Amino acid sequence: MLELKEKRIILASSSPRRKQLLSLMDIPFICAMSDNKEVICEDLTPYEAVADLAKQKSDAIMKNIDDNDIVITADTIVLLNNQILVKPIDKAAEKEMLQALSGASHEVVSGVCIADKRYQDTFYDVTKVKFSQLSEDDIEYYVSRYNPIDKAGAYGIQEWIGAIGIEKIDGSYYNVMGLPTEKLYAHLKLFLKHYE
């Protein structure tokens, strides 16, 4: 269990899955959001870019925090053949992404930033995921029933599609949900050592 040393954790995210995972880690937190619009830096690798997105989210909220606050921000992308699959904009895009992922391996990369007014720690985690061959009926059922428009790569591993379609996973399951919990816990412990 983390000793927070009178620090308050702020999760700067509207993601219900990140809230769920931080709660699962028994870390007390409050939520806050920034209306800042992050921009993917073209000069960075996809791995560096997603960590930078988390950092941008953190930087945008830092002026609104107190001295005893620690902010956690995160962003998640799906990489297929080294191309970033952004969140789909409509059902056609959802289906197109799932058809591209069907029978293929891809990477899920989450960038995380832990920061207060003095320190900042930014990192990323990678999970390799292999889908079995999905039928058109499978894709149609999932898209119409679960509407994955808010999810990177157009799927949630914790949903029906993950239960019936994920053939293999190499790395953190929770990272695919949007937060690499084991790595975050380790980094938070190191971050808190600043106050010993």
C-alpha positions in Angstrom: 0.0 0.0 0.0 1.3 3.5 -0.9 2.1 5.9 1.9 0.9 9.2 0.4 2.6 11.4 3.0 -0.3 13.8 3.1 -0.3 14.2 -0.7 -3.5 14.4 -2.6 -3.7 12.4 -5.9 -5.5 14.0 -8.8 -6.4 11.9 -11.8 -6.7 14.3 -14.7 -8.9 12.0 -16.9 -12.5 11.6 -17.8 -12.0 7.9 -18.6 -14.2 5.6 -16.5 -11.7 2.8 -17.1 -8.8 4.8 -15.6 -10.9 5.7 -12.6 -11.8 2.1 -12.2 -8.2 1.0 -12.4 -6.9 3.6 -9.9 -9.6 2.6 -7.5 -8.6 -1.1 -8.0 -5.1 -0.1 -6.9 -6.6 1.3 -3.6 -5.2 4.7 -4.3 -7.5 7.5 -3.1 -7.9 10.2 -5.7 -10.1 13.0 -7.0 -10.7 13.9 -10.6 -10.0 17.1 -12.4 -9.9 17.9 -16.1 -8.3 20.4 -18.4 -9.9 21.6 -21.6 -6.5 21.7 -23.3 -6.3 20.1 -26.7 -3.2 17.8 -27.0 -1.3 17.6 -30.3 0.7 14.6 -31.5 4.3 15.6 -32.2 5.3 14.4 -35.6 9.0 14.4 -34.8 8.7 11.8 -32.0 8.3 8.0 -32.3 4.8 6.8 -31.5 6.1 5.6 -28.1 7.6 9.0 -27.3 4.5 10.8 -28.7 2.0 9.1 -26.4 4.2 9.9 -23.4 4.3 13.5 -24.6 0.5 13.5 -24.9 0.3 12.5 -21.2 2.9 15.3 -20.4 0.8 17.9 -22.3 -2.2 16.9 -20.3 -0.2 17.3 -17.1 1.3 20.7 -18.1 -2.2 22.0 -18.8 -3.5 21.4 -15.3 -0.4 22.3 -13.2 -1.3 25.9 -12.7 -4.5 24.8 -10.9 -3.0 22.5 -8.3 -1.9 23.0 -4.8 1.6 22.3 -3.4 0.5 19.0 -1.8 -1.1 17.7 -5.1 0.3 14.9 -7.3 -1.3 14.8 -10.8 -1.6 11.6 -12.8 -2.3 11.9 -16.6 -2.4 9.2 -19.2 -3.0 8.6 -22.9 -3.4 5.4 -24.9 -2.9 4.6 -28.6 -3.1 1.5 -30.7 -0.3 0.8 -33.2 -0.9 -1.4 -36.2 2.1 -1.8 -38.5 3.6 1.3 -36.9 0.6 3.4 -37.7 -1.4 5.1 -35.0 -5.1 4.1 -34.9 -6.9 7.1 -33.3 -10.3 6.9 -31.7 -12.9 6.2 -34.4 -15.3 9.0 -35.4 -18.3 6.9 -36.4 -19.5 3.3 -36.8 -17.9 3.0 -40.3 -14.5 3.8 -38.8 -15.1 1.4 -35.9 -15.8 -1.4 -38.3 -12.8 -0.5 -40.5 -10.4 -0.5 -37.5 -11.7 -3.9 -36.3 -11.4 -5.4 -39.8 -7.8 -4.2 -39.9 -7.1 -5.7 -36.4 -8.8 -9.0 -37.2 -6.3 -11.8 -37.4 -3.4 -9.4 -36.8 -1.0 -8.4 -34.0 -0.8 -4.8 -32.8 0.6 -2.8 -29.9 -1.2 -0.9 -27.3 0.9 1.9 -25.9 0.0 4.0 -22.8 1.9 7.1 -21.9 1.7 8.2 -18.2 2.9 11.4 -16.5 3.2 11.8 -12.7 3.8 15.4 -11.6 3.7 17.9 -8.9 5.0 21.5 -8.8 8.6 20.3 -8.4 9.0 17.0 -10.1 7.7 15.2 -13.2 8.1 11.6 -14.3 6.9 10.6 -17.8 7.0 7.0 -19.1 5.2 4.6 -21.3 4.3 0.9 -21.4 3.7 -1.4 -24.4 1.4 -4.5 -24.6 1.3 -6.7 -27.7 -2.2 -8.0 -28.6 -3.2 -10.6 -31.2 -6.8 -10.9 -32.4 -8.2 -14.1 -33.9 -10.0 -13.8 -37.2 -13.2 -11.9 -36.5 -16.2 -12.5 -38.7 -18.3 -9.7 -40.2 -21.1 -10.8 -37.9 -18.8 -10.6 -34.8 -17.7 -7.0 -35.8 -21.3 -5.9 -36.6 -22.5 -7.3 -33.3 -19.8 -5.7 -31.2 -20.1 -2.3 -32.9 -23.9 -2.1 -32.6 -24.0 -3.4 -29.1 -21.0 -1.8 -27.4 -20.4 1.4 -29.5 -16.6 1.6 -29.0 -16.3 5.2 -30.3 -14.4 6.5 -27.3 -11.8 3.7 -27.4 -8.4 3.7 -29.1 -8.4 1.1 -31.8 -12.2 0.8 -31.6 -12.3 -1.9 -28.9 -12.2 -2.5 -25.1 -10.4 -5.6 -24.1 -12.6 -5.9 -21.0 -15.7 -6.1 -23.2 -17.3 -8.9 -25.3 -14.8 -8.5 -28.1 -11.9 -9.1 -25.7 -13.5 -12.3 -24.3 -14.2 -13.9 -27.7 -11.6 -12.4 -30.0 -8.2 -11.9 -28.1 -6.0 -14.8 -29.0 -2.8 -13.7 -27.2 -1.5 -10.9 -25.1 2.1 -10.1 -24.2 2.4 -7.5 -21.4 0.0 -5.8 -19.1 -3.7 -6.5 -19.5 -4.6 -3.3 -17.6 -2.4 -1.3 -20.0 -4.8 -2.3 -22.8 -7.6 -0.9 -20.7 -5.7 2.4 -20.5 -3.5 2.4 -17.5 -0.4 0.2 -16.9 -1.1 -0.3 -13.2 2.0 -2.3 -12.2 4.3 0.2 -13.8 2.3 3.2 -12.4 2.5 1.7 -8.9 6.3 1.3 -9.1 6.8 4.8 -10.5 4.5 6.3 -7.8 6.6 4.6 -5.1 9.7 6.1 -6.5 8.1 9.5 -6.9 7.0 9.6 -3.3 10.6 9.0 -2.2 11.2 12.7 -3.0 9.4 13.4 0.2 11.2 11.1 2.6 
